[in-house]
Amino acid sequence: MVLVADDDPFNLRLLQEVCEAADYGVLTAADGTEVLDVVARERPDVVLLDLDMPKLDGLEVLRILKADAHLARIPVLLVAGTDNVDAHSRGIELGAEDYLTKPYRVFEVQQRIRNALRASSPHARYPMESIHPQLVDPATRTGTVLQLRLALDYEFTRAARYGHPLTCILVRIDNFTELQAADFSKCDAVLAEVASGLRNCVRAVDHIFRSRQDVFSLLLPETDGDGAAVVLRRIETACEEQRLWNNADEPTPTITMCFASSVQAKASSGDHLLELAEQKLFGKAKS
């Protein structure tokens, strides 16, 4: 059972959905005193604790939990903005197991919860261990379709809320069937190399998913069409210089790319943004 504590309904809903997607039971709290009430009644397995909450802030709640011999063993993950380094350090000093930064990366949230649970109960098995292939593509170590849908919902809502653009780039391996036919056993290795090459073309805050057998979806927060064009040029250059993959065997991959940006495309939702990008991609593939 995971307790998610955040006074922002948007963030609370997102974290709840991320945890439920990993098959965890979820408890919620909207302020510091409510966290203590829930912990006393339910004894969750792990707590995701926002630092900035009313009544009692996250550090004060953490201090209280770690001072209680009956509650101190519950792992706590602090949640704060990337610029709140001092609070992160103070939280670790007070006994927090780890911390998460906003904006959230879906897999990172799930991975850190799993790490905290393993550390507190090393011999126990938790839901994420059995459904891990649904969360990370085993061949490329990128996110899956499940992760993509969660990230689209979160990033689009966040973009609309703060007036920021959001761009989805699709990269299709045109000759995927040919690669499989040439050497099925090496196909996953080629895809892993492409995924690694794509990571080198984007920022750390960007997301990469394997959304279809032959398609990677790149989700770029706070990026408009001009920013997408920069990334496309990086990928094109990496292809030309054979840096998008290291495998020299024939046939080498060939790719088609396209993008849709939320503002220019007038997308109404994250799913709509992906749909607009796919319409461009498969229109190109057929022409």
Secondary structure, 3 states (H helix, E strand, C coil): CEEEECCCHHHHHHHHHHHHHCCCCEEEECCHHHHHHHHHHHCCCEEEEECCCCCCCHHHHHHHHHHCCCCCCCCEEEEEECCCHHHHHHHHHHCCCEEEEECCCHHHHHHHHHHHHHHHCCCCCCHHHHHHHHHECCCCCCECHHHHHHHHHHHHHHHHHHCCCEEEEEEEECCHHHHHHHCHHHHHHHHHHHHHHHHCCCCCCCEEEEEECCEEEEEEECCCHHHHHHHHHHHHHHHHCCCCCCCCCCCCCCEEEEEEEHHHHCCCCHHHHHHHHHHHHHHHHHC
